[in-house]
Amino acid sequence: MNVDAPNKGLDSPATLATTIYERLKGDILLANLEPGRKLQLRFLMEHYEAGQTPLREALNRLATEDLVIGREQRGFFVKPISLEELGELTKTRCWVEGIALRESMANADPAWEEALIVAHHRLDRAPRSLNAERFQSNPEWERLHKAFHAVLISGCQSRPLIGFCEQLADRLGRYRALSSRKAFRVRRVSQEHADIVKAVLDHDGEEAMRLLQRHYEQTAEFVRADLEATDAGDTTLPA
């Protein structure tokens, strides 16, 4: 195998590296590559049909995003999960997205409100699960869910703040992926989204921020209960 040969159909090494990065990140966030797993280069080369160079670039990029850990002489691992990190990330996301939502509402105009209504409508129409009998994550719902939350804070007029919010959402996303099956039947997520939109359109900033914070805290509660029940909250790297 030519370990650095680009895949056919990709235009450039930069395009290849970005594609591999996005695929690898997606598998980590969806917990297809489970927390604590060693990312063996040979497996990655075969699974993603890519050479060492774009894979190493992708792994190093994911390490800067705190999704992957590199250990000298030992390679790369998916970052383990922990109840402590879950709590810290949730608390921080509540803080920063609360600020971003408040600023977005202060800067609100008809175009932003219309974009929010459209994003919520599209999300509300998408099924959460592809299977009515058992939970099967719907990629389209995930995409629309991310888009809805992005619109909520898009008017804050701070790209660094939006970027930080996106990083927190990604890091928390893999926790949510581990527990969505249990929350699916007992949680009314669609109603939570509808209540947030109503508070925003009513120009009730305090209520909108409270509902958004509660929305994220409820997610953390489901995840925490699931991790504690399965002893998965103490995932660590092998010695």
DRENLUM-720347 format. One record per residue: x, y, z of N, C-alpha, C in turn; residue in one letter; residue number from 1. Coordinates in nm, 2 decimals. Atoms other than C-alpha are relative to their C-alpha. Layout:
      nc1      nc2      nc3     cac1     cac2     cac3      cc1      cc2      cc3   type   seq
        X        Y        Z        X        Y        Z        X        Y        Z      a   NUM
...
This chain:
      nc1      nc2      nc3     cac1     cac2     cac3      cc1      cc2      cc3   type   seq
     0.08    -0.12     0.00     0.00     0.00     0.00     0.09     0.12     0.00      m     1
    -0.07    -0.13     0.00     0.12     0.35    -0.08    -0.07     0.08     0.11      n     2
     0.07    -0.06    -0.12     0.05     0.51     0.26    -0.04     0.14    -0.02      v     3
     0.03    -0.14     0.01     0.04     0.86     0.13    -0.07     0.03    -0.13      d     4
     0.06    -0.03     0.13    -0.14     0.81    -0.20    -0.14     0.05     0.02      a     5
     0.13    -0.06    -0.01    -0.45     1.03    -0.23    -0.11    -0.09    -0.06      p     6
     0.11     0.08     0.05    -0.79     0.87    -0.28    -0.04     0.05    -0.14      n     7
     0.05    -0.05     0.13    -0.93     0.88    -0.63    -0.13     0.08     0.02      k     8
     0.12    -0.08    -0.01    -1.20     1.14    -0.68     0.02     0.12     0.09      g     9
    -0.02    -0.12    -0.08    -1.05     1.39    -0.44     0.09     0.09    -0.07      l    10
    -0.07    -0.09     0.09    -0.91     1.70    -0.58     0.14     0.03     0.05      d    11
    -0.13    -0.04    -0.05    -0.61     1.77    -0.35     0.03    -0.06     0.13      s    12
    -0.03     0.05    -0.13    -0.43     1.66    -0.04    -0.07     0.08     0.11      p    13
     0.08    -0.08    -0.10    -0.60     1.95     0.15    -0.14    -0.05     0.01      a    14
     0.14     0.05     0.00    -0.94     1.82     0.04    -0.01    -0.13     0.07      t    15
     0.00     0.13    -0.06    -0.85     1.47     0.14     0.01     0.01     0.15      l    16
    -0.02    -0.02    -0.15    -0.73     1.58     0.49    -0.13     0.05     0.06      a    17
     0.12    -0.06    -0.05    -1.05     1.78     0.54    -0.11    -0.11     0.01      t    18
     0.10     0.10     0.01    -1.27     1.49     0.43     0.02    -0.11     0.11      t    19
    -0.03     0.10    -0.10    -1.09     1.24     0.66    -0.03     0.06     0.14      i    20
     0.03    -0.07    -0.13    -1.11     1.49     0.95    -0.15     0.00     0.03      y    21
     0.14     0.00    -0.03    -1.48     1.53     0.91    -0.06    -0.13     0.02      e    22
     0.05     0.13    -0.02    -1.55     1.16     0.88     0.04    -0.06     0.14      r    23
    -0.05     0.05    -0.12    -1.33     1.08     1.18    -0.07     0.07     0.12      l    24
     0.07    -0.08    -0.10    -1.48     1.36     1.39    -0.15    -0.05     0.02      k    25
     0.14     0.05    -0.01    -1.83     1.24     1.30    -0.01    -0.13     0.07      g    26
     0.01     0.13    -0.06    -1.76     0.89     1.41     0.03     0.01     0.15      d    27
    -0.03    -0.03    -0.14    -1.62     1.02     1.74    -0.12     0.06     0.07      i    28
     0.12    -0.06    -0.06    -1.92     1.24     1.81    -0.12    -0.09     0.01      l    29
     0.11     0.10     0.00    -2.16     0.96     1.73     0.03    -0.12     0.09      l    30
    -0.05     0.11    -0.09    -1.96     0.73     1.96     0.01    -0.13    -0.08      a    31
    -0.04     0.12     0.08    -1.90     0.49     1.67     0.14    -0.04     0.03      n    32
    -0.13     0.02    -0.06    -1.54     0.52     1.79    -0.01     0.03     0.14      l    33
     0.04    -0.02    -0.13    -1.60     0.47     2.15     0.11     0.07     0.09      e    34
    -0.09    -0.07    -0.09    -1.44     0.68     2.43     0.11    -0.10     0.05      p    35
    -0.11     0.08    -0.05    -1.09     0.55     2.53     0.06    -0.09    -0.10      g    36
    -0.05     0.09     0.10    -1.04     0.35     2.21     0.13     0.05    -0.06      r    37
    -0.13    -0.03     0.06    -0.69     0.34     2.07    -0.03     0.01    -0.15      k    38
     0.02    -0.02     0.15    -0.69     0.47     1.71     0.12    -0.05    -0.07      l    39
    -0.11     0.06     0.07    -0.46     0.23     1.55     0.01     0.04    -0.15      q    40
    -0.02    -0.06     0.13    -0.32     0.37     1.23    -0.04    -0.10    -0.11      l    41
     0.03     0.10     0.10    -0.35     0.05     1.03    -0.15    -0.01    -0.02      r    42
     0.14     0.01     0.00    -0.72     0.02     1.12    -0.06     0.12    -0.07      f    43
     0.05    -0.13     0.06    -0.78     0.39     1.03     0.03     0.00    -0.15      l    44
    -0.04     0.00     0.14    -0.60     0.35     0.70    -0.09    -0.09    -0.08      m    45
     0.09     0.09     0.07    -0.82     0.06     0.60    -0.14     0.05     0.00      e    46
     0.14    -0.04    -0.02    -1.14     0.19     0.74    -0.04     0.13    -0.08      h    47
     0.02    -0.13     0.07    -1.11     0.54     0.59     0.06     0.01    -0.14      y    48
    -0.07     0.01     0.13    -0.91     0.43     0.28     0.08     0.12    -0.02      e    49
    -0.09    -0.12     0.01    -0.65     0.70     0.34     0.14    -0.04     0.05      a    50
    -0.14     0.02    -0.04    -0.28     0.73     0.39     0.03     0.06     0.13      g    51
    -0.05    -0.05    -0.13    -0.08     0.82     0.70    -0.01     0.15     0.01      q    52
    -0.01    -0.14    -0.01    -0.03     1.18     0.62    -0.13     0.07     0.03      t    53
     0.13    -0.07    -0.03    -0.40     1.30     0.60    -0.06    -0.05     0.13      p    54
     0.06     0.05    -0.12    -0.49     1.07     0.89     0.07     0.07     0.12      l    55
    -0.08    -0.07    -0.11    -0.21     1.22     1.11    -0.05     0.15     0.01      r    56
     0.04    -0.14     0.00    -0.32     1.57     1.01    -0.14     0.01     0.07      e    57
     0.13     0.00    -0.06    -0.68     1.49     1.11     0.00    -0.03     0.15      a    58
    -0.01     0.03    -0.14    -0.58     1.33     1.44     0.06     0.12     0.08      l    59
    -0.06    -0.12    -0.07    -0.36     1.63     1.53    -0.11     0.11     0.01      n    60
     0.10    -0.10    -0.01    -0.65     1.86     1.45    -0.10    -0.03     0.10      r    61
     0.10     0.04    -0.10    -0.89     1.66     1.66     0.06     0.01     0.14      l    62
    -0.06    -0.01    -0.13    -0.64     1.67     1.94    -0.01     0.14     0.05      a    63
     0.02    -0.14    -0.04    -0.65     2.05     1.94    -0.14     0.03     0.04      t    64
     0.14    -0.02    -0.04    -1.03     2.02     1.98    -0.03    -0.08     0.12      e    65
     0.02     0.07    -0.12    -0.99     1.80     2.28    -0.09    -0.12    -0.02      d    66
     0.08     0.12     0.03    -1.16     1.50     2.11     0.09    -0.12     0.00      l    67
    -0.09     0.11     0.01    -0.85     1.29     2.07     0.12     0.04     0.09      v    68
    -0.12    -0.02    -0.09    -0.54     1.25     2.30     0.11    -0.08    -0.07      i    69
    -0.12     0.06     0.05    -0.20     1.18     2.16     0.10    -0.03     0.11      g    70
    -0.10     0.04    -0.11     0.05     0.99     2.38     0.13    -0.04    -0.07      r    71
    -0.13     0.03     0.06     0.42     0.98     2.29     0.03    -0.15     0.01      e    72
    -0.04     0.14     0.01     0.53     0.64     2.17    -0.12    -0.09     0.01      q    73
     0.12     0.09    -0.01     0.17     0.51     2.21    -0.11     0.03    -0.09      r    74
     0.10    -0.03     0.10    -0.03     0.68     1.94    -0.11     0.09     0.06      g    75
     0.12    -0.08    -0.03    -0.37     0.84     1.96    -0.11    -0.08     0.05      f    76
     0.12     0.06    -0.06    -0.68     0.76     2.16    -0.12     0.10    -0.01      f    77
     0.12    -0.08    -0.02    -1.04     0.88     2.16     0.00     0.05     0.14      v    78
     0.00    -0.05    -0.14    -1.06     1.11     2.46    -0.11    -0.08     0.09      k    79
     0.10     0.07    -0.08    -1.23     0.92     2.75    -0.10     0.10     0.05      p    80
     0.10    -0.08    -0.05    -1.55     1.05     2.90     0.01     0.00     0.15      i    81
     0.00     0.00    -0.14    -1.60     1.15     3.26    -0.12     0.09     0.05      s    82
     0.11    -0.07    -0.06    -1.88     1.28     3.48     0.05     0.14     0.03      l    83
    -0.05    -0.13    -0.03    -1.66     1.57     3.58     0.00     0.09    -0.12      e    84
     0.00    -0.08     0.13    -1.61     1.68     3.22    -0.14     0.04    -0.04      e    85
     0.14    -0.02     0.04    -1.98     1.64     3.15    -0.05     0.12     0.08      l    86
     0.05    -0.11    -0.08    -2.06     1.88     3.44     0.06     0.13    -0.04      g    87
    -0.07    -0.12     0.04    -1.80     2.13     3.34    -0.04     0.06    -0.13      e    88
     0.04    -0.04     0.13    -1.89     2.14     2.98    -0.15     0.05    -0.01      l    89
     0.14    -0.05     0.00    -2.26     2.17     3.05    -0.02     0.13     0.07      t    90
     0.00    -0.13    -0.07    -2.21     2.45     3.30     0.05     0.11    -0.09      k    91
    -0.06    -0.10     0.09    -1.99     2.64     3.05    -0.09     0.03    -0.11      t    92
     0.09    -0.02     0.12    -2.23     2.59     2.76    -0.12     0.08     0.04      r    93
     0.11    -0.08    -0.05    -2.51     2.73     2.97     0.04     0.14     0.01      c    94
    -0.04    -0.13    -0.02    -2.31     3.03     3.05     0.02     0.07    -0.13      w    95
    -0.04    -0.08     0.12    -2.17     3.12     2.71    -0.12     0.00    -0.10      v    96
     0.11    -0.01     0.10    -2.48     3.03     2.50    -0.11     0.09     0.06      e    97
     0.09    -0.10    -0.06    -2.69     3.23     2.75     0.03     0.14    -0.04      g    98
    -0.05    -0.13     0.04    -2.48     3.53     2.67    -0.03     0.02    -0.15      i    99
     0.02    -0.01     0.14    -2.49     3.46     2.30    -0.15     0.02    -0.04      a   100
     0.14    -0.02     0.02    -2.87     3.42     2.31    -0.05     0.14     0.04      l   101
     0.04    -0.14    -0.05    -2.92     3.74     2.51     0.04     0.10    -0.11      r   102
    -0.05    -0.09     0.09    -2.71     3.93     2.26    -0.07    -0.01    -0.14      e   103
     0.08     0.02     0.13    -2.89     3.78     1.96    -0.14     0.06     0.01      s   104
     0.13    -0.06    -0.02    -3.22     3.88     2.11     0.00     0.16     0.00      m   105
    -0.02    -0.14     0.00    -3.09     4.23     2.17     0.02     0.06    -0.14      a   106
    -0.02    -0.04     0.14    -2.99     4.25     1.80    -0.11    -0.05    -0.09      n   107
     0.10     0.07     0.08    -3.30     4.08     1.68    -0.06     0.09    -0.11      a   108
     0.08    -0.07     0.10    -3.46     4.18     1.35    -0.09    -0.10    -0.07      d   109
     0.09     0.09     0.06    -3.73     4.03     1.13     0.06    -0.12    -0.07      p   110
    -0.07     0.11     0.08    -3.48     3.83     0.92     0.04    -0.11     0.10      a   111
    -0.05     0.10    -0.10    -3.33     3.66     1.23    -0.12    -0.08     0.06      w   112
     0.11     0.07    -0.06    -3.67     3.58     1.38    -0.06    -0.09    -0.10      e   113
     0.05     0.09     0.10    -3.79     3.44     1.05     0.09    -0.12    -0.02      e   114
    -0.10     0.12     0.01    -3.47     3.22     1.02    -0.02    -0.09     0.12      a   115
     0.02     0.09    -0.11    -3.54     3.09     1.37    -0.13    -0.08    -0.02      l   116
     0.13     0.07     0.02    -3.91     3.01     1.29     0.02    -0.11    -0.11      i   117
    -0.02     0.10     0.10    -3.80     2.83     0.97     0.09    -0.12     0.05      v   118
    -0.09     0.11    -0.06    -3.52     2.63     1.15    -0.08    -0.09     0.09      a   119
     0.08     0.08    -0.09    -3.76     2.52     1.42    -0.10    -0.08    -0.07      h   120
     0.10     0.08     0.08    -4.03     2.42     1.17     0.06    -0.12    -0.07      h   121
    -0.06     0.12     0.06    -3.79     2.20     0.98     0.04    -0.10     0.10      r   122
    -0.04     0.10    -0.10    -3.66     2.04     1.29    -0.12    -0.07     0.06      l   123
     0.12     0.06    -0.06    -4.01     1.98     1.43    -0.06    -0.10    -0.10      d   124
     0.06     0.09     0.10    -4.11     1.80     1.11     0.08    -0.12    -0.02      r   125
    -0.09     0.12     0.02    -3.81     1.56     1.11    -0.02    -0.10     0.11      a   126
     0.01     0.10    -0.11    -3.85     1.23     1.30     0.13    -0.01     0.07      p   127
    -0.13     0.02    -0.08    -3.60     1.19     1.59     0.06    -0.13    -0.03      r   128
    -0.05     0.14     0.02    -3.57     0.82     1.52    -0.04    -0.05    -0.14      s   129
     0.04     0.06     0.12    -3.57     0.63     1.19    -0.08    -0.12     0.01      l   130
     0.08     0.12    -0.02    -3.74     0.34     1.35    -0.10     0.04     0.12      n   131
     0.10    -0.03    -0.11    -4.07     0.39     1.55     0.00    -0.09     0.12      a   132
     0.00     0.10    -0.10    -4.02     0.07     1.75     0.12     0.01     0.09      e   133
    -0.12    -0.02    -0.08    -3.66     0.13     1.87     0.08     0.11    -0.06      r   134
    -0.07    -0.13     0.03    -3.43     0.43     1.87     0.11    -0.03    -0.11      f   135
    -0.10     0.00     0.10    -3.23     0.47     1.55     0.03     0.14    -0.05      q   136
    -0.02    -0.14     0.03    -3.07     0.81     1.52    -0.02     0.04    -0.14      s   137
     0.02    -0.05     0.13    -3.18     1.01     1.23     0.10     0.11    -0.03      n   138
    -0.11    -0.10     0.03    -2.88     1.20     1.07    -0.06     0.13    -0.04      p   139
     0.06    -0.13     0.04    -3.12     1.46     0.92    -0.05     0.08     0.12      e   140
     0.04    -0.07    -0.12    -3.27     1.54     1.26     0.12     0.06     0.07      w   141
    -0.12    -0.05    -0.06    -2.92     1.57     1.40     0.05     0.13    -0.07      e   142
    -0.04    -0.12     0.08    -2.83     1.82     1.12    -0.09     0.12     0.03      r   143
     0.09    -0.11    -0.02    -3.14     2.02     1.17     0.00     0.05     0.14      l   144
    -0.02    -0.04    -0.14    -3.10     2.02     1.55     0.12     0.09     0.02      h   145
    -0.12    -0.08    -0.01    -2.75     2.16     1.52    -0.03     0.14    -0.07      k   146
     0.03    -0.12     0.07    -2.88     2.42     1.27    -0.09     0.09     0.08      a   147
     0.09    -0.08    -0.08    -3.16     2.53     1.50     0.07     0.07     0.12      f   148
    -0.07    -0.06    -0.11    -2.93     2.59     1.80     0.10     0.10    -0.06      h   149
    -0.09    -0.10     0.05    -2.69     2.77     1.57    -0.07     0.13    -0.03      a   150
     0.08    -0.12     0.03    -2.96     3.01     1.46    -0.03     0.08     0.12      v   151
     0.03    -0.06    -0.13    -3.05     3.08     1.82     0.10     0.11     0.04      l   152
    -0.11    -0.09    -0.05    -2.71     3.24     1.88     0.07     0.08    -0.11      i   153
    -0.07    -0.06     0.11    -2.63     3.36     1.53     0.00     0.15    -0.01      s   154
     0.01    -0.15     0.01    -2.72     3.72     1.59     0.08     0.07     0.11      g   155
    -0.07    -0.06    -0.11    -2.48     3.78     1.88     0.11     0.09    -0.05      c   156
    -0.10    -0.09     0.06    -2.23     3.95     1.64     0.14    -0.02     0.06      q   157
    -0.13     0.03    -0.05    -1.93     3.77     1.78     0.04    -0.14    -0.05      s   158
    -0.04     0.13     0.06    -1.77     3.50     1.57     0.08    -0.08     0.09      r   159
    -0.07     0.09    -0.09    -1.53     3.39     1.84    -0.09    -0.06     0.10      p   160
     0.10     0.06    -0.09    -1.82     3.34     2.08    -0.07    -0.11    -0.07      l   161
     0.07     0.11     0.07    -2.01     3.14     1.82     0.09    -0.12    -0.02      i   162
    -0.09     0.11     0.02    -1.70     2.93     1.75     0.02    -0.08     0.13      g   163
    -0.02     0.07    -0.13    -1.65     2.85     2.12    -0.13    -0.08     0.03      f   164
     0.12     0.07    -0.02    -2.02     2.76     2.14    -0.01    -0.13    -0.08      c   165
     0.00     0.12     0.09    -1.98     2.52     1.85     0.10    -0.11     0.05      e   166
    -0.09     0.10    -0.06    -1.68     2.35     2.02    -0.06    -0.07     0.12      q   167
     0.06     0.06    -0.12    -1.87     2.30     2.34    -0.11    -0.10    -0.05      l   168
     0.11     0.08     0.05    -2.17     2.16     2.14     0.06    -0.14    -0.05      a   169
    -0.06     0.12     0.05    -1.94     1.91     1.97     0.05    -0.09     0.11      d   170
    -0.05     0.09    -0.11    -1.77     1.79     2.29    -0.11    -0.06     0.08      r   171
     0.11     0.06    -0.07    -2.10     1.74     2.45    -0.09    -0.09    -0.08      l   172
     0.08     0.08     0.09    -2.25     1.58     2.15     0.02    -0.15     0.01      g   173
    -0.03     0.14    -0.01    -2.07     1.25     2.20    -0.06    -0.06     0.13      r   174
     0.07     0.05    -0.13    -2.21     1.23     2.56    -0.14    -0.03    -0.03      y   175
     0.14     0.02     0.04    -2.56     1.28     2.42    -0.02    -0.12    -0.08      r   176
     0.01     0.12     0.09    -2.50     1.01     2.16     0.00    -0.13     0.08      a   177
    -0.01     0.12    -0.09    -2.43     0.76     2.44    -0.13    -0.03     0.07      l   178
     0.12     0.02    -0.08    -2.77     0.81     2.60    -0.13     0.03    -0.07      s   179
     0.13    -0.04     0.07    -3.02     0.91     2.33    -0.10    -0.10     0.00      s   180
     0.10     0.11     0.00    -3.18     0.57     2.33    -0.09     0.00     0.12      r   181
     0.08     0.00    -0.12    -3.30     0.60     2.68    -0.09     0.12     0.01      k   182
     0.08    -0.12    -0.01    -3.41     0.96     2.66    -0.11     0.01    -0.10      a   183
     0.09    -0.01     0.12    -3.60     0.91     2.33    -0.14    -0.01     0.04      f   184
     0.14     0.02    -0.03    -3.92     0.78     2.48    -0.06     0.08     0.11      r   185
     0.05    -0.06    -0.12    -3.95     0.98     2.80     0.02     0.15     0.00      v   186
    -0.03    -0.15     0.00    -3.83     1.33     2.70    -0.07     0.07    -0.11      r   187
     0.08    -0.07     0.10    -4.04     1.58     2.51     0.09     0.12    -0.05      r   188
    -0.10    -0.09     0.05    -3.75     1.75     2.33    -0.06     0.11    -0.09      v   189
     0.06    -0.09     0.10    -3.97     1.90     2.06    -0.08     0.11     0.07      s   190
     0.07    -0.10    -0.08    -4.18     2.08     2.33     0.10     0.10     0.06      q   191
    -0.10    -0.09    -0.06    -3.86     2.22     2.49     0.04     0.10    -0.11      e   192
    -0.04    -0.09     0.11    -3.76     2.36     2.15    -0.11     0.11    -0.02      h   193
     0.11    -0.09     0.02    -4.10     2.51     2.10    -0.02     0.11     0.10      a   194
     0.01    -0.10    -0.11    -4.10     2.68     2.44     0.11     0.10    -0.01      d   195
    -0.11    -0.09     0.02    -3.76     2.83     2.37    -0.04     0.11    -0.11      i   196
     0.03    -0.08     0.11    -3.88     2.97     2.04    -0.11     0.10     0.04      v   197
     0.11    -0.08    -0.05    -4.20     3.11     2.20     0.06     0.12     0.09      k   198
    -0.05    -0.10    -0.09    -4.00     3.29     2.47     0.08     0.11    -0.08      a   199
    -0.08    -0.09     0.09    -3.76     3.44     2.20    -0.10     0.09    -0.07      v   200
     0.09    -0.08     0.08    -4.05     3.56     1.99    -0.08     0.10     0.08      l   201
     0.07    -0.09    -0.10    -4.22     3.71     2.30     0.09     0.10     0.05      d   202
    -0.10    -0.09    -0.05    -3.90     3.90     2.36     0.02    -0.01     0.15      h   203
    -0.03     0.02    -0.15    -3.87     3.75     2.71     0.13    -0.06     0.01      d   204
    -0.14     0.05    -0.01    -3.50     3.72     2.74     0.03    -0.08     0.12      g   205
    -0.02     0.08    -0.12    -3.49     3.59     3.09    -0.05    -0.14    -0.01      e   206
     0.06     0.13     0.01    -3.73     3.31     3.02     0.07    -0.08    -0.11      e   207
    -0.07     0.07     0.11    -3.56     3.22     2.69     0.13    -0.06     0.05      a   208
    -0.13     0.05    -0.05    -3.22     3.19     2.87    -0.02    -0.11     0.10      m   209
     0.03     0.11    -0.10    -3.38     2.99     3.15    -0.03    -0.13    -0.06      r   210
     0.04     0.12     0.07    -3.54     2.75     2.91     0.12    -0.07    -0.07      l   211
    -0.12     0.05     0.07    -3.22     2.71     2.71     0.09    -0.07     0.10      l   212
    -0.09     0.06    -0.11    -3.02     2.64     3.03    -0.06    -0.13     0.04      q   213
     0.07     0.12    -0.05    -3.28     2.39     3.15     0.00    -0.11    -0.11      r   214
     0.00     0.10     0.11    -3.28     2.22     2.81     0.14    -0.07     0.00      h   215
    -0.13     0.06    -0.01    -2.90     2.16     2.84     0.02    -0.08     0.12      y   216
    -0.02     0.07    -0.13    -2.92     2.06     3.20    -0.08    -0.13     0.00      e   217
     0.08     0.12     0.01    -3.19     1.80     3.13     0.08    -0.11    -0.08      q   218
    -0.09     0.10     0.08    -2.96     1.64     2.86     0.11    -0.05     0.09      t   219
    -0.11     0.05    -0.09    -2.68     1.62     3.12    -0.05    -0.09     0.10      a   220
     0.06     0.09    -0.10    -2.91     1.46     3.37    -0.02    -0.14    -0.05      e   221
     0.02     0.13     0.07    -3.01     1.18     3.13     0.14    -0.07    -0.02      f   222
    -0.13     0.06     0.03    -2.64     1.13     3.03     0.06    -0.05     0.13      v   223
    -0.07     0.04    -0.13    -2.52     1.13     3.40    -0.07    -0.13     0.05      r   224
     0.07     0.12    -0.05    -2.79     0.88     3.50     0.04    -0.13    -0.07      a   225
    -0.03     0.12     0.09    -2.70     0.65     3.21     0.15    -0.04     0.03      d   226
    -0.14     0.03    -0.03    -2.32     0.67     3.28     0.01    -0.06     0.14      l   227
    -0.02     0.05    -0.14    -2.36     0.61     3.65    -0.06    -0.14     0.01      e   228
     0.06     0.13     0.00    -2.59     0.31     3.58     0.09    -0.11    -0.06      a   229
    -0.08     0.10     0.07    -2.34     0.15     3.35     0.15     0.01     0.04      t   230
    -0.14    -0.02    -0.04    -2.02     0.26     3.53     0.09     0.05    -0.11      d   231
    -0.08    -0.06     0.11    -1.92     0.44     3.21     0.06     0.14     0.02      a   232
    -0.05    -0.13    -0.03    -1.85     0.76     3.38     0.14     0.01     0.04      g   233
    -0.14     0.00    -0.05    -1.50     0.66     3.48     0.09    -0.06    -0.11      d   234
    -0.08     0.05     0.11    -1.37     0.57     3.13     0.14     0.06     0.01      t   235
    -0.13    -0.06     0.00    -0.99     0.61     3.13     0.08    -0.07    -0.10      t   236
    -0.10     0.06     0.09    -0.70     0.54     2.90     0.07    -0.12     0.06      l   237
    -0.08     0.11    -0.05    -0.52     0.21     2.94     0.14     0.05     0.04      p   238
    -0.13    -0.04    -0.04    -0.20     0.24     3.13     0.11    -0.04    -0.09      a   239
